[in-house]
Amino acid sequence: MKKIAIAGIGGIGGFIGVSLAKNYHKSKQEEIIFICRNETKEAIVQNGLTLESAAGTLTVLPHRVADAPEEIGILDVLILACKSYSLESIIKAYESCIGDDTVVITLQNVVNGKELIRQYLNKGRIIEGCIYVASNVKNPGYIQHVGGPGKIFIGGESHNDYRWLMDLLVKGGLDITFEENIKGVLWKKYLFVAPVAAITTAYNISFGELSANRHLMDVLKNMMVEIQLLAEKEGILLSDDDVSTSYHMLSKFPYSAKSSLQLDVESGKASEKKFLVDYVMEQSARHALVTPFYNEVNERILSLA
């Protein structure tokens, strides 16, 4: 029996969880576990997990919905779909479910997921990853997919050691690719996610409103260049074409789409600013790089508090 758990059944975890639960609901060789609590757990136990998308609306039930490690036991795979700021608490809460051979997959919008987790965990096999999707929690247990293909990249080690994992996830309906050079993939996504999240939050505008504002699009491009320079210092080469691709990617999202950082700041919740804004400025300073555009946007976000 392979035990696969998704920690955090929000926009990302819900999107992934629906696919895995749908494809493994009759399986006796795989167990799909949703790790969540409070209103989300109650809603899923009572009504299942629902995903609304352009393809229709689908409701599923996993094999188990859990909010305590003793209900789970040792996992084969733990997919961390939580926000970056929840990594520490989740890892510490479910450390007993992680064995030496447990594969822990990161899907946060960061470029240093493995380093972050290793601060709190000295066992398990950590595989970094990212997902290209825009999905939000409409209500507890109800996820709305608003854009993005749902493409997942994971890796960082030899592909041969993880063929079983890829087979498991592909069979679970996920559009997933293994990249041994995962850092380059992570930085390419970060090149888009971090500055777009920061600038839309700072100016309280949607993706479409940003696209229509020539001045702010210029600021956005300069923020991407600041990340490009930082990545080079970190040993990752992002080309001018990569910057251009990220810059034009905005048009592929719905006009009204908002970043999760913006939604969290609007609602007064904890946010990923530390990982999407502060990290860029702090690491750039460490390399003696200046970030005037990031600094300006950061000051505006701070003024919202």
Buried (B, 14 or more C-beta within 10 A) or exposed (E): EBBBBBBBBBBBBBBBBBBBBBBBEEBEEBBBBBBBEEEBBBBBEEBBBBBBBEEEEBBBBBBBBBBEBEEBEEBBBBBBBBBBBBBBEBBEBBBEBBEEEBBBBBBBBBBBBBEBBEEEBEEBBBBBBBBBBBBBBBEBBBBBBBBBEBEBBBBBBEEEEBEEBBEBBEEBBBBBBBBEEBBBBBBBBBBBBBBBBBBBBBBEBBBBBBBEBEEBBEBBBBBBBBBBBBBBEEEBEBEEEBBEBBBEBBEEBEEEBBBBBBBBBEEEEEBBBEBBBEBBBEBBEEEEBEBEBBBBBBEBBEEEE
